[in-house]
Amino acid sequence: DITLHDVFMRDNGICHICGGMCDWGDHSYKNNHFVSGQTYPTIDHVKPLAKGGKHSWDNVRLAHFVCNSAKGAKTDG
């Protein structure tokens, strides 16, 4: 299984898109719903699932919520 925590540990907490440090504490709750902040860590699929990428260790990297959201279904490079 690929977990956010394991990807965070493997990638040393660094967003592969911008190079900044991800922050587990950058979140809030609104109406009892979890809301990610801009620097909250997420799993980014380097080749997006929507473009045929796999949910595998060689295709996942750590990314800030905001960086991953801006990337969307685009590929790197």
Secondary structure, DSSP 8 states (H G I E B T S, - for coil): ---HHHHHHHTTTB-TTT--B--TT-EEEETTEEEE-TT-EEEEESS-GGGT--SSGGGEEEEEHHHHHHHTT----
